[in-house]
Amino acid sequence: MPDIYRVDVEITAPVYDTEVTSRVETAITNLFPNADPEERFGEMRATVHSMEHFSECLHRQEILDTARSEFFGNREGDTFHFALKKGAAFQGRVNFAVGEPDELGEITVRVRVEEPSLEAYVDHVAPETEEGRPVER
């Protein structure tokens, strides 16, 4: 029987006056295609319950170790969060925002894991690797 994951993924991104709102929406839906972003008070918000496409992007870009580091480095109990660069997301690529804030602002993603455990979910989304290849457990 396949594992069943119960997660809430909250996505937010600022929409500045100089930006085209639809481009911010596209940046979000390129990485989270099940999202239905809504603009409210100068920011775009969406909630999804899966990171499958995002996981596929991590695998395709071969940045699983980087993702695991971000996820576990920003863990608080049953929740982890991370930030993504809008420009890369608009191009359909994952680029974690670290260091100086991006001038366009960042897409902030907060993931709360209900089932199974946070560790098991991270292993599902971004499995451990050996010599750059995912380790099957």
N, C-alpha and C positions, 0 to 999 in steps of 0.2 A: 504494500500500500504506500503511495507517495506521501511525503510529509505535507502537512497542512500548516501554512503560516498565517498567523493573524497579526497584521501590522497596520499601523496608521502612519502615513507619510505626509507630512505637512510641508508645502513648498511655498515660499514667499520670495518676491523680488520687487525692489523699488522700480517705479516707472517715473523717470524724470521728464520735465517739460520738454527737453530737447530730444526725447526718444519717441519713436513710433510704437504705440502700444502693442500693435499686432506683432512686432518683432520680438518684444519681450515674451508675449504669449507663445510665439513659435519657439523661442529658446527653451521654454519650459516643456512644451509638448514634444520637442525633438528628443528629449531624454526620458520623458515620462508621458508616453502617448495616450495613456488612459486619463490624464489630467484634463480637467475642464476649468481652466483658469478664469477667474473673475477679477476685474479691476475694482479696487475700493480704496479711496483716500490716498491715491498716489502709489499704490502697490498692487501687484498681481498676487493672488492667493489661489492655491489649489490643494486638494487632498486626494490621495490615491491609496490603494491598499496592496500594491505590488511594485516591486522594483525589478521585474523580470527583464524588461528592455534595457534598463540602466545596467543590469548585470551583464547582458549581452554586449553592451558597449565596452564595459570594463574588460571583458574577455577579448574582444576584437582588438582593442587598443593595447592589450597586454600590460595593464596597469593594476593587476589584482593586489600586489604587495602594497602599492601606494594607497589603494582604497582601504585595505585592512588597517593600515597605519592611521589613516584619517578617521576611520570608524571607531577603532579602539582608543585612539588618542583623544577623542571628543565624546567619551562615554560618560553618562550619568545614570546609574541604575539600569533600568530597562530601556533607556533612550540613548541614541547617539545622534550627533548632528555634524553637518559639514557644509561648506560653501563652495559654489561653482562659479566660474567666470561666464558671464552672459554671452560674450562674443563667441567663445568656443561652443557653448551650448547651442547658439543660433546656427552654427555649422554642423551640429549633430555630434560634437565631440565632448568628452568629459575632460575638464581641466580644473583640478581642485584649486581654489583660491587660498593661497597661503601668503603670509607676509603682509605687505602693504595692500590696503583696500584698493580695489579696481575703481577707476574713475566712473564707470557705468554702474557701479554697485554690483552686488553679487546675488546669485540665486542661493537662498538659504534653505537647506533641507533638514528637517527634524524627523527622525524615525523612532516610533515607540513600538516595541515588540511585545505582544501579549503571549503568543505561543509560537514556537517552543521557547527556547531561551535566546537571549541576544546573541550569544556566541554561536549557536546553531544557525541562526538566521544570517549572521555575517559569513559563516562558512558556506552557506548556500549562495549568497550574492557574490562574494569575493573569496573563493576557496584559497586555502594555503597553497603555495607553489614550491616546487623543487626544480631548480635549473630553469625557471621561467614557465613551467608547465603546471597546471592545476593537479593537486594530489587527490586522488580518489580515495575515500575512506569507506 
